[in-house]
């Protein structure tokens, strides 16, 4: 859950950072980066904000799951995960 909340907070920060940019060229670049990164992103509006927020929240869970699976597969956390070693 940590990664999901962290990604969501970073997305909120990035979304509202757009309004602090004064250069038109940078604003266009920022919009293009958001359009490439998030599905159904149509502009700086409420629908795009919610869509992006849901996407990064789900991505946070996927990243956490991938880290958990990688930790189980590498065998480095046998004591923490209670994985018994086969003899």
N, C-alpha and C positions, 0 to 999 in steps of 0.2 A: 504494500500500500504506500510505502514511502516514495517509491519512484513515481507512482501515479500522481500523487499529490505534488511532488516536486515538479514533474513535467507540466502539470496543470498551472502551477504558480508561475513557472517560467513562460508559459504560453500567454498568460494574462499580462505579464510584464512586457513581453514582445509585442502583443497586440496593441497595448496602449502607448508603447514607445513610438509608434507610427505618428501619433499626434504631436510629438515633440520635435519631429524632423521638419526643418524649414525649407530645405532644398527640394525642388520639384523632381529632379533627376533621381535623387536618393529615394524619394517617396515611390516613384515608379518602380525602381529596382526592388524595394521592400515589398511592394504589392506583387510583383512577379515571383519573388521568392516564396511568398505565402501561397500563391496560386499553384506553384510547382510542388509545394510541400504538403498541402492539405486538399483532400477531395472536396468538391462542392464549395470551394472558397470563391466567392463572387465579389468581395470587396469588404470594406470596413463597416460591416453592418451586424445587426444582432444575430441573424441566421448564420452567418459565416463564423461569428464568434462562438456560438454554441456548438456548431459542427466541428470546428477546430479543437475546442475544449474537450469534447467527447473523444475525438481521435487521439489526442495526446494522453488522455487518461487511460484509454485502452492500451496505447503504446507503452505506458509506464508499467502496466500489469504484464505485458508481454516481455518486457526487458527483465522484470523481476523474476518471471518464470524461467527465462533463459539463463539467468544467473544461478537460480536454484538448481536447474538441471545440470548446468556445467559443474556446479559444486558437487553434485551427487556422482557425476561420471568421473571426475578426476581423482576421487578417493582421498582428497586432502582434508575432509571434515568428517571422518568416520565416527569420531567420538560425539560430535554435535548432532549428527544425523542418525546416530544409532544404527549404523550399517555394520552388520557382523561380517567378519572376514571368513571366507570359505577356506577350509583346510584341505 
